[in-house]
């Protein structure tokens, strides 16, 4: 299999090693549209596929889900990619893992790189205890892990409590915009109108589903449709503009305006024509 050298317009690498998550939040963007949980690659296949990708300090492989630490091969995957293949890695997690097991299995060096934000990013949900979450992050931070917490701007009362706690313990807490069909700052507002039509679309992210298939956008990944390749294919070609018949039912995550990996504003994950 050939190495995967990404074109300069690729802004993000997301490895969705599982879409399973025991929190089951009603507002989860994974479930915004038709949601299908496909089969999952083995840790050995994940390592073989992801090891081909040429990563950099500013363009790591982000291991995510679902809840990635709930994947049975998570520790084997993370250690194999870092220690045997020298890959730069980030982790998106809800933090609901066993702290002692995580610290015994994951060295602080695995998820550590020069960036303007933490390499391990905890998502803060309404079902969580803010004190329990902050104390877990504080313990990880004291052990040398690069950790931050991200919440949604839809709950001002909880965010205020979290902000005060994090300020006291010198923890990076940031708020992301809550996205839905009615709220959010979008580059293509009609993309979530429910009125579908054919367009031409080009993604700026390498998104890899649990089965190893490659997708242009989150909507395709969560619906397990329109994949253009597989991480274990002998050769992989990143597509340019391609036809899409699902404009109007896009995932809000794809068409919102946000910061890119360099923390520059005004970025959108996709470019749409027609």
C-alpha positions, -999 to +999 in steps of 0.1 A: +000+000+000+012+035-008+017+063+017-011+088+019+003+123+014-026+148+018-030+178-004-025+212+013-062+220+014-069+191+038-074+208+072-083+178+095-079+140+098-106+123+117-106+086+126-140+076+139-129+042+153-164+036+167-198+055+166-210+038+199-214+061+229-231+053+262-242+089+269-267+088+241-273+126+242-304+137+223-286+167+206-256+147+194-247+158+158-239+121+150-276+115+150-287+147+132-297+128+101-300+091+092-276+073+116-260+039+109-235+021+131-214+000+107-189-028+115-156-018+130-120-025+119-097-045+141-069-025+159-044-042+136-062-029+105-066+005+120-029+007+126-020-006+092-043+020+075-036+050+096+001+044+097+001+052+059-010+088+065+018+114+066+010+135+097+025+167+110+025+187+143-002+209+128-021+181+112-025+151+135-048+121+133-077+128+156-090+096+172-127+101+179-162+085+178-187+080+193-166+074+223-132+062+212-120+049+246-150+026+245-135+008+215-120-025+228-087-020+209-083+017+218-051+013+239-035-010+214-043+014+186-030+045+202+002+029+214+008+012+180+004+044+160+026+064+183+054+041+194+058+020+163+047+045+136+056+079+151+022+094+143+010+127+157-023+121+175-052+140+191-081+125+211-117+136+213-134+120+243-163+125+267-139+115+295-160+088+309-131+063+311-113+047+340-086+072+350-062+046+365-065+024+334-060+053+310-029+066+328-014+031+331-019+025+293-014+059+277+019+078+282+015+116+282+038+118+252+013+100+229-012+129+227+012+158+229+023+183+202+029+220+196-006+235+191-028+264+202-052+240+218-051+208+239-044+175+221-068+157+244-102+175+242-130+165+266-166+173+256-187+186+284-223+174+284-254+181+305-254+146+318-220+150+334-210+163+369-189+194+362-169+188+394-161+152+386-151+161+350-129+190+361-111+169+388-104+142+363-089+168+338-070+184+367-055+151+377-045+143+341-030+178+337-009+173+368+004+140+354+017+158+323-012+153+298-023+182+275-061+184+283-088+209+277-126+209+280-151+220+253-188+228+261-218+240+242-230+276+244-267+264+249-264+261+287-253+294+302-258+283+338-237+251+335-210+269+315-207+296+342-200+270+368-176+252+346-158+284+337-153+293+374-140+258+382-116+258+353-102+293+361-095+282+397-075+251+385-059+267+354-078+244+329-085+255+294-123+256+290-138+267+257-174+270+243-186+259+209-217+271+192-247+249+195-258+237+161-293+228+148-316+237+119-326+268+138-293+279+154-258+282+142-236+304+120-235+287+085-218+294+053-246+275+034-278+280+054-299+263+028-278+231+032-300+222+063-333+235+049-347+200+042-351+209+005-327+186-013-311+192-047-280+182-066-248+202-061-211+197-065-192+194-032-155+193-021-144+184+014-114+197+033-112+169+058-101+133+056-129+115+075-126+077+081-156+057+094-155+027+118-154+003+088-124+021+073-143+037+045-134+073+035-160+101+033-162+137+021-184+149+049-199+139+083-234+135+068-221+108+045-201+092+073-230+090+098-253+076+071-226+053+057-231+064+021-211+078-008-177+065+004-150+071-021-124+046-009-111+025+020-081+031+043-067-003+033-070+003-005-037-002-023-039+034-036-061+063-023-069+094-043-085+124-025-114+136-046-120+171-058-155+184-065-179+155-069-217+153-074-239+151-043-277+146-043-282+153-006-277+191-004-305+203+019-299+175+044-263+183+053-249+179+088-245+212+105-210+204+115-200+204+078-214+237+067-209+259+098-183+287+099-156+279+125-119+281+132-095+258+114-067+238+129-046+269+131-074+287+150-081+310+121-117+320+118-141+318+088-133+282+079-159+258+065-153+221+061-168+219+026-170+240-005-202+237-025-210+248-061-244+249-078 
